[in-house]
Amino acid sequence: MVGSSLARLLRSPNGSGRSHRRPVNAGLVSTEQIDGCGLNQPLKIAESALDWMDGRRNVRVLKIDGFGGTWTGNIEEAPQSDGGSGPQWNFHLSVDQLNAADLDRWVGPRARPSWLQRLLPQLLGGSAPSTPASELVRRVNADGELDITQLTIEELKLEQVVAKGSLHDLELDVREAQAEWAGGKVHAK
């Protein structure tokens, strides 16, 4: 699970949950490892910063290793709408490489514990996840842009991929995507 110091920082810089009128830098997080979060493998945080302004969180991803690539960018909490059922996040993330096989290892069912490991976690030396991965993903309410320097899907290699989309209630919507492939361009809407 998330380290206790990182968990406190994610709630608020002073642990109170109070809103701040001017930017508050909660500090630089480095060399942390996040297990769980519905993932099969841990994220390795080399360097990131957490800030608050007007009660909203902002994560500056300076270097995180995960899903087979190195990530940078920003994830910001959007202003709450009156009917919102949780925080809305806006993101602009970049990754040097992404491979469909690596994604499957991180989030696919093959790397998840077997039914016996889930049924008898204490006997087999593990612990049962408190919340199923699908429920954690269902809670994600995010919209933004993803830049991928190289995307590999089996034998297909795309470069300079830019995808704009959202993830809400287990529904991934890619509104627009473009990439370079085989000396030409690919564009989808």
ZADO-1210 file (C-alpha; in nm, 4 decimals, padded with zeros to 6 digits):
<atoms>
<atom x="00.0000" y="00.0000" z="00.0000" code="MET" pos="1"/>
<atom x="00.0966" y="00.3649" z="-00.0246" code="VAL" pos="2"/>
<atom x="00.3618" y="00.4709" z="00.2275" code="GLY" pos="3"/>
<atom x="00.2057" y="00.6512" z="00.5249" code="SER" pos="4"/>
<atom x="00.3979" y="00.9751" z="00.4590" code="SER" pos="5"/>
<atom x="00.2821" y="00.9802" z="00.0972" code="LEU" pos="6"/>
<atom x="-00.0775" y="00.9034" z="00.1985" code="ALA" pos="7"/>
<atom x="-00.0774" y="01.2001" z="00.4402" code="ARG" pos="8"/>
<atom x="00.0581" y="01.4292" z="00.1697" code="LEU" pos="9"/>
<atom x="-00.2111" y="01.3203" z="-00.0750" code="LEU" pos="10"/>
<atom x="-00.4846" y="01.4166" z="00.1728" code="ARG" pos="11"/>
<atom x="-00.3471" y="01.7644" z="00.2479" code="SER" pos="12"/>
<atom x="-00.0075" y="01.9179" z="00.3193" code="PRO" pos="13"/>
<atom x="-00.0792" y="01.9572" z="00.6895" code="ASN" pos="14"/>
<atom x="-00.3033" y="01.6520" z="00.7351" code="GLY" pos="15"/>
<atom x="-00.6056" y="01.8698" z="00.8139" code="SER" pos="16"/>
<atom x="-00.7840" y="01.8554" z="00.4774" code="GLY" pos="17"/>
<atom x="-00.8366" y="02.2348" z="00.4931" code="ARG" pos="18"/>
<atom x="-00.8379" y="02.4542" z="00.1848" code="SER" pos="19"/>
<atom x="-00.5474" y="02.6877" z="00.1056" code="HIS" pos="20"/>
<atom x="-00.5856" y="03.0212" z="-00.0802" code="ARG" pos="21"/>
<atom x="-00.2268" y="03.0355" z="-00.2071" code="ARG" pos="22"/>
<atom x="-00.0183" y="02.7508" z="-00.3436" code="PRO" pos="23"/>
<atom x="00.1193" y="02.5194" z="-00.0812" code="VAL" pos="24"/>
<atom x="00.4032" y="02.2916" z="-00.1798" code="ASN" pos="25"/>
<atom x="00.3688" y="01.9750" z="00.0220" code="ALA" pos="26"/>
<atom x="00.7123" y="01.8686" z="-00.0783" code="GLY" pos="27"/>
<atom x="00.9051" y="01.6596" z="-00.3169" code="LEU" pos="28"/>
<atom x="00.8393" y="01.2886" z="-00.3047" code="VAL" pos="29"/>
<atom x="01.1257" y="01.0728" z="-00.4207" code="SER" pos="30"/>
<atom x="01.2279" y="00.7095" z="-00.4091" code="THR" pos="31"/>
<atom x="00.8846" y="00.5846" z="-00.2973" code="GLU" pos="32"/>
<atom x="00.7178" y="00.2710" z="-00.4192" code="GLN" pos="33"/>
<atom x="00.3404" y="00.2399" z="-00.4468" code="ILE" pos="34"/>
<atom x="00.1976" y="-00.1102" z="-00.4258" code="ASP" pos="35"/>
<atom x="-00.1673" y="-00.1907" z="-00.4736" code="GLY" pos="36"/>
<atom x="-00.3906" y="00.0711" z="-00.6347" code="CYS" pos="37"/>
<atom x="-00.5381" y="-00.2111" z="-00.8441" code="GLY" pos="38"/>
<atom x="-00.2043" y="-00.2756" z="-01.0145" code="LEU" pos="39"/>
<atom x="-00.0146" y="-00.6037" z="-01.0345" code="ASN" pos="40"/>
<atom x="00.3276" y="-00.4392" z="-00.9993" code="GLN" pos="41"/>
<atom x="00.4480" y="-00.1381" z="-00.7971" code="PRO" pos="42"/>
<atom x="00.4935" y="00.2123" z="-00.9357" code="LEU" pos="43"/>
<atom x="00.8419" y="00.3474" z="-00.8616" code="LYS" pos="44"/>
<atom x="00.8391" y="00.7190" z="-00.7880" code="ILE" pos="45"/>
<atom x="01.1825" y="00.8596" z="-00.8645" code="ALA" pos="46"/>
<atom x="01.0655" y="01.2194" z="-00.8223" code="GLU" pos="47"/>
<atom x="00.7276" y="01.3965" z="-00.7957" code="SER" pos="48"/>
<atom x="00.5890" y="01.7034" z="-00.6231" code="ALA" pos="49"/>
<atom x="00.2515" y="01.7567" z="-00.4560" code="LEU" pos="50"/>
<atom x="00.0940" y="02.1022" z="-00.4358" code="ASP" pos="51"/>
<atom x="-00.2388" y="02.2440" z="-00.3124" code="TRP" pos="52"/>
<atom x="-00.4230" y="02.5609" z="-00.4176" code="MET" pos="53"/>
<atom x="-00.7756" y="02.6518" z="-00.3106" code="ASP" pos="54"/>
<atom x="-00.8176" y="02.3002" z="-00.1705" code="GLY" pos="55"/>
<atom x="-00.7331" y="02.1293" z="-00.5001" code="ARG" pos="56"/>
<atom x="-00.4443" y="01.8882" z="-00.5428" code="ARG" pos="57"/>
<atom x="-00.1807" y="01.9070" z="-00.8166" code="ASN" pos="58"/>
<atom x="00.0716" y="01.6311" z="-00.8777" code="VAL" pos="59"/>
<atom x="00.3800" y="01.7154" z="-01.0795" code="ARG" pos="60"/>
<atom x="00.5158" y="01.3885" z="-01.2131" code="VAL" pos="61"/>
<atom x="00.8869" y="01.4521" z="-01.2616" code="LEU" pos="62"/>
<atom x="00.9866" y="01.0867" z="-01.3025" code="LYS" pos="63"/>
<atom x="00.7822" y="00.7756" z="-01.2290" code="ILE" pos="64"/>
<atom x="00.8654" y="00.4298" z="-01.3624" code="ASP" pos="65"/>
<atom x="00.5668" y="00.2096" z="-01.4344" code="GLY" pos="66"/>
<atom x="00.3831" y="00.0175" z="-01.7053" code="PHE" pos="67"/>
<atom x="00.7197" y="-00.0450" z="-01.8764" code="GLY" pos="68"/>
<atom x="00.8053" y="00.3232" z="-01.9267" code="GLY" pos="69"/>
<atom x="00.9204" y="00.6447" z="-01.7607" code="THR" pos="70"/>
<atom x="00.6444" y="00.9027" z="-01.7026" code="TRP" pos="71"/>
<atom x="00.6430" y="01.2817" z="-01.6641" code="THR" pos="72"/>
<atom x="00.3643" y="01.5424" z="-01.6617" code="GLY" pos="73"/>
<atom x="00.0880" y="01.6880" z="-01.4466" code="ASN" pos="74"/>
<atom x="-00.2281" y="01.5574" z="-01.2838" code="ILE" pos="75"/>
<atom x="-00.4547" y="01.8303" z="-01.1444" code="GLU" pos="76"/>
<atom x="-00.7754" y="01.8131" z="-00.9492" code="GLU" pos="77"/>
<atom x="-01.0415" y="02.0101" z="-01.1387" code="ALA" pos="78"/>
<atom x="-01.2817" y="02.2465" z="-00.9609" code="PRO" pos="79"/>
<atom x="-01.5760" y="02.0515" z="-00.8183" code="GLN" pos="80"/>
<atom x="-01.9073" y="02.0789" z="-00.9974" code="SER" pos="81"/>
<atom x="-02.2140" y="02.0796" z="-00.7732" code="ASP" pos="82"/>
<atom x="-02.3345" y="01.7339" z="-00.8818" code="GLY" pos="83"/>
<atom x="-01.9921" y="01.5653" z="-00.8718" code="GLY" pos="84"/>
<atom x="-01.9590" y="01.2256" z="-00.7066" code="SER" pos="85"/>
<atom x="-01.5881" y="01.2574" z="-00.6366" code="GLY" pos="86"/>
<atom x="-01.2833" y="01.4427" z="-00.7581" code="PRO" pos="87"/>
<atom x="-01.2446" y="01.5114" z="-01.1297" code="GLN" pos="88"/>
<atom x="-00.8854" y="01.4986" z="-01.2539" code="TRP" pos="89"/>
<atom x="-00.7231" y="01.6593" z="-01.5576" code="ASN" pos="90"/>
<atom x="-00.3948" y="01.5183" z="-01.6810" code="PHE" pos="91"/>
<atom x="-00.1222" y="01.5751" z="-01.9354" code="HIS" pos="92"/>
<atom x="00.1188" y="01.2843" z="-01.9144" code="LEU" pos="93"/>
<atom x="00.4121" y="01.1742" z="-02.1297" code="SER" pos="94"/>
<atom x="00.5816" y="00.8355" z="-02.1394" code="VAL" pos="95"/>
<atom x="00.8899" y="00.7303" z="-02.3329" code="ASP" pos="96"/>
<atom x="00.7607" y="00.3835" z="-02.4240" code="GLN" pos="97"/>
<atom x="00.4509" y="00.1768" z="-02.3745" code="LEU" pos="98"/>
<atom x="00.4042" y="-00.1857" z="-02.4744" code="ASN" pos="99"/>
<atom x="00.0689" y="-00.3676" z="-02.4789" code="ALA" pos="100"/>
<atom x="00.2340" y="-00.6782" z="-02.3297" code="ALA" pos="101"/>
<atom x="00.3705" y="-00.4699" z="-02.0384" code="ASP" pos="102"/>
<atom x="00.0268" y="-00.3148" z="-01.9829" code="LEU" pos="103"/>
<atom x="-00.1230" y="-00.6617" z="-01.9637" code="ASP" pos="104"/>
<atom x="00.1339" y="-00.7629" z="-01.6996" code="ARG" pos="105"/>
<atom x="00.0475" y="-00.4536" z="-01.4955" code="TRP" pos="106"/>
<atom x="-00.3313" y="-00.4664" z="-01.5160" code="VAL" pos="107"/>
<atom x="-00.4213" y="-00.7957" z="-01.6886" code="GLY" pos="108"/>
<atom x="-00.5663" y="-01.0999" z="-01.5182" code="PRO" pos="109"/>
<atom x="-00.2649" y="-01.3280" z="-01.5854" code="ARG" pos="110"/>
<atom x="-00.0489" y="-01.1473" z="-01.3298" code="ALA" pos="111"/>
<atom x="-00.3228" y="-01.1366" z="-01.0670" code="ARG" pos="112"/>
<atom x="-00.3275" y="-01.3895" z="-00.7855" code="PRO" pos="113"/>
<atom x="-00.4879" y="-01.7256" z="-00.8561" code="SER" pos="114"/>
<atom x="-00.8271" y="-01.8067" z="-00.7054" code="TRP" pos="115"/>
<atom x="-00.6512" y="-02.0091" z="-00.4348" code="LEU" pos="116"/>
<atom x="-00.4233" y="-01.7170" z="-00.3477" code="GLN" pos="117"/>
<atom x="-00.7279" y="-01.4879" z="-00.3240" code="ARG" pos="118"/>
<atom x="-00.9237" y="-01.7432" z="-00.1197" code="LEU" pos="119"/>
<atom x="-00.6479" y="-01.8277" z="00.1282" code="LEU" pos="120"/>
<atom x="-00.4099" y="-01.5288" z="00.1272" code="PRO" pos="121"/>
<atom x="-00.2834" y="-01.5660" z="00.4838" code="GLN" pos="122"/>
<atom x="-00.1969" y="-01.9340" z="00.4420" code="LEU" pos="123"/>
<atom x="-00.0028" y="-01.8612" z="00.1233" code="LEU" pos="124"/>
<atom x="00.1904" y="-01.5676" z="00.2707" code="GLY" pos="125"/>
<atom x="00.0014" y="-01.2739" z="00.1187" code="GLY" pos="126"/>
<atom x="-00.2883" y="-01.0501" z="00.1978" code="SER" pos="127"/>
<atom x="-00.6195" y="-01.0111" z="00.0180" code="ALA" pos="128"/>
<atom x="-00.6778" y="-00.6793" z="-00.1619" code="PRO" pos="129"/>
<atom x="-00.9238" y="-00.4658" z="00.0330" code="SER" pos="130"/>
<atom x="-01.0888" y="-00.3274" z="-00.2812" code="THR" pos="131"/>
<atom x="-01.1124" y="-00.5083" z="-00.6148" code="PRO" pos="132"/>
<atom x="-00.9111" y="-00.3503" z="-00.8979" code="ALA" pos="133"/>
<atom x="-01.2238" y="-00.2897" z="-01.1063" code="SER" pos="134"/>
<atom x="-01.3774" y="-00.0880" z="-00.8212" code="GLU" pos="135"/>
<atom x="-01.0632" y="00.1252" z="-00.7938" code="LEU" pos="136"/>
<atom x="-01.0703" y="00.1929" z="-01.1684" code="VAL" pos="137"/>
<atom x="-01.4452" y="00.2672" z="-01.1491" code="ARG" pos="138"/>
<atom x="-01.3623" y="00.5529" z="-00.9101" code="ARG" pos="139"/>
<atom x="-01.1273" y="00.7181" z="-01.1615" code="VAL" pos="140"/>
<atom x="-01.2819" y="01.0293" z="-01.3107" code="ASN" pos="141"/>
<atom x="-01.0153" y="01.1746" z="-01.5399" code="ALA" pos="142"/>
<atom x="-00.9836" y="01.3669" z="-01.8641" code="ASP" pos="143"/>
<atom x="-00.6717" y="01.4687" z="-02.0526" code="GLY" pos="144"/>
<atom x="-00.3923" y="01.4018" z="-02.2959" code="GLU" pos="145"/>
<atom x="-00.1332" y="01.1259" z="-02.3165" code="LEU" pos="146"/>
<atom x="00.1868" y="01.1567" z="-02.5227" code="ASP" pos="147"/>
<atom x="00.3706" y="00.8314" z="-02.5989" code="ILE" pos="148"/>
<atom x="00.7090" y="00.8428" z="-02.7713" code="THR" pos="149"/>
<atom x="00.6855" y="00.4768" z="-02.8790" code="GLN" pos="150"/>
<atom x="00.3808" y="00.2489" z="-02.8514" code="LEU" pos="151"/>
<atom x="00.4190" y="-00.1211" z="-02.9318" code="THR" pos="152"/>
<atom x="00.1178" y="-00.3450" z="-02.9870" code="ILE" pos="153"/>
<atom x="00.2575" y="-00.6893" z="-03.0735" code="GLU" pos="154"/>
<atom x="00.4423" y="-00.6288" z="-03.4051" code="GLU" pos="155"/>
<atom x="00.2894" y="-00.2832" z="-03.4638" code="LEU" pos="156"/>
<atom x="00.5152" y="00.0060" z="-03.3604" code="LYS" pos="157"/>
<atom x="00.3678" y="00.3571" z="-03.3469" code="LEU" pos="158"/>
<atom x="00.5727" y="00.6680" z="-03.2670" code="GLU" pos="159"/>
<atom x="00.4886" y="01.0167" z="-03.1399" code="GLN" pos="160"/>
<atom x="00.1420" y="00.9048" z="-03.0269" code="VAL" pos="161"/>
<atom x="-00.0877" y="01.1752" z="-02.8902" code="VAL" pos="162"/>
<atom x="-00.4224" y="01.0616" z="-02.7481" code="ALA" pos="163"/>
<atom x="-00.6930" y="01.2808" z="-02.5943" code="LYS" pos="164"/>
<atom x="-00.9602" y="01.1118" z="-02.3921" code="GLY" pos="165"/>
<atom x="-01.1233" y="01.0333" z="-02.0619" code="SER" pos="166"/>
<atom x="-01.1901" y="00.7508" z="-01.8179" code="LEU" pos="167"/>
<atom x="-01.5191" y="00.7603" z="-01.6254" code="HIS" pos="168"/>
<atom x="-01.6999" y="00.4713" z="-01.4554" code="ASP" pos="169"/>
<atom x="-01.4931" y="00.1982" z="-01.6279" code="LEU" pos="170"/>
<atom x="-01.5505" y="00.3601" z="-01.9685" code="GLU" pos="171"/>
<atom x="-01.2454" y="00.4669" z="-02.1692" code="LEU" pos="172"/>
<atom x="-01.3257" y="00.7232" z="-02.4391" code="ASP" pos="173"/>
<atom x="-01.0467" y="00.8209" z="-02.6808" code="VAL" pos="174"/>
<atom x="-01.1830" y="01.1311" z="-02.8564" code="ARG" pos="175"/>
<atom x="-00.8851" y="01.1861" z="-03.0814" code="GLU" pos="176"/>
<atom x="-00.5544" y="01.0127" z="-03.1472" code="ALA" pos="177"/>
<atom x="-00.2667" y="01.0575" z="-03.3897" code="GLN" pos="178"/>
<atom x="00.0667" y="00.8849" z="-03.4439" code="ALA" pos="179"/>
<atom x="00.3479" y="00.8260" z="-03.6881" code="GLU" pos="180"/>
<atom x="00.3652" y="00.4808" z="-03.8477" code="TRP" pos="181"/>
<atom x="00.5682" y="00.3311" z="-04.1337" code="ALA" pos="182"/>
<atom x="00.6818" y="00.6747" z="-04.2549" code="GLY" pos="183"/>
<atom x="00.3268" y="00.8149" z="-04.2575" code="GLY" pos="184"/>
<atom x="00.0665" y="00.9465" z="-04.0166" code="LYS" pos="185"/>
<atom x="-00.2308" y="00.7784" z="-03.8503" code="VAL" pos="186"/>
<atom x="-00.5236" y="00.9852" z="-03.7222" code="HIS" pos="187"/>
<atom x="-00.8409" y="00.8636" z="-03.5511" code="ALA" pos="188"/>
<atom x="-01.1502" y="01.0254" z="-03.4016" code="LYS" pos="189"/>
</atoms>
